[in-house]
Amino acid sequence: MSDLAWSDAQLKEVAATYGTPCYVYRQDLLEQFADAWINALGDRGTVCYAVKANSNLAVLQILARRGCGFDIVSEGELHRVIAAGGSPKKIVFSGVGKSFDAIRFALEQQIKCFNVESLRELDHINSIAESMGVIAPVSLRVNPNVDAKTHPYISTGLKENKFGIAADQVIDAYQHASSLTSLSVIGIDCHIGSQITEAEPFMDALEKVLAWVEELESLGITLQHIDLGGGLGVRYDNETPPQPAEIIARVLARLANRTEQLIFEPGRSITANAGVLLSQVLLTKHNGEHNFAIIDAAMNDLARPSLYQSWQRIQVIDPPEDATPLHWDIVGPICETGDFIAKQRPLCLAEQSLLVIHSAGAYGFSMASNYNSRRRAAEIILSDRCMHLARARESYTSLYRDEYLFEG
Ligand code: LLP
């Protein structure tokens, strides 16, 4: 088990070498957080890392080598996993609307299964598979109507959400799927939300899923796997989410008399605390009662605070000794009041201070944009042996490389 603390000296070296803002991930922590799932699950199933949380190729490569499969939601993610050396045999394809091209490409690659969320999509996959002369393995994503007790934007298992097949349509959907000749119905799937900090919502969802599994069995539809999705929360501040081992032990105990394989789709719990965002203070400014530290990272680099009012720990490396701590609003240079990384943080900082924004390895770079024509940050992986540039900072020309001047 490696030390969760980050070395200031190493982070300073990264900033000096690659500049800021930049994302830094640690190989040892990525492996440790992946192992927590893989070891607890053993040979009872597959850990399909949710690529959306952090889709950097080198990160995917590290996780693939560790034994992870992948949960993808787009053709782009499928391309990434293949480029990173992930096995299509361990890929599940989630998402409420898959393009026909993506379905065709996934069938060509012979992925493990499609997680399907509607009757229409069953028909689409069936006809594409039929036209290719193949059988598509499918699992149905059901909506168990369970409250994950998390932020409304990242809660997905309530009946008012767009996700999954509604409880009263599940049996009909399975019967429909079984009647389609180019589908092989192999699983059941649910994902109830993200940053879930208790075990109960997972167990409640499992109960609902098991009731369906048993009802389907009585109708002659037997399944090979149960996929409980992702969603396990992490510690950003003082949350105390259960460990993967605890969730898995409880699920396995409940499934003691059953033989289905299990799939989990963790994203955040593998990458969030394996990464930080490094940023430098450009200048400080005092408006009325507010002390602003304007930093070189912004909402385009890390959208979570603006989008979900999320809290991420901020540490100042080598804080100035003579400064009195003030309550700082840590903001980016983007022309939006919503462009903030943190508010009212008691910190000692000065211009040029190097800030470490913790727990940024999940939904950080993967949600970054070029808003305000800002180049997306560099990504660096720290290993025992080296600092590896996993993605270079974008160049200015790459910002408009795919644009064409009007020649009228
Ligand atoms: N499986 C499915 C079908 C999902 O929709 C998601 C996440 C996951 C697995 C992985 O969930 P995780 O283990 O990472 O919680 N951008 C938001 C989080 C959105 C999550 C979307 N779905 C954030 O920054 O908090």
Boltz pocket constraint, residues with backbone or C-beta under 6 A from the ligand:
constraints:
  - pocket:
      binder: B
      contacts: [[A, 50], [A, 53], [A, 71], [A, 94], [A, 95], [A, 154], [A, 191], [A, 193], [A, 194], [A, 195], [A, 229], [A, 230], [A, 231], [A, 232], [A, 265], [A, 266], [A, 267], [A, 268], [A, 269], [A, 304], [A, 308], [A, 362], [A, 363]]
      max_distance: 6.0
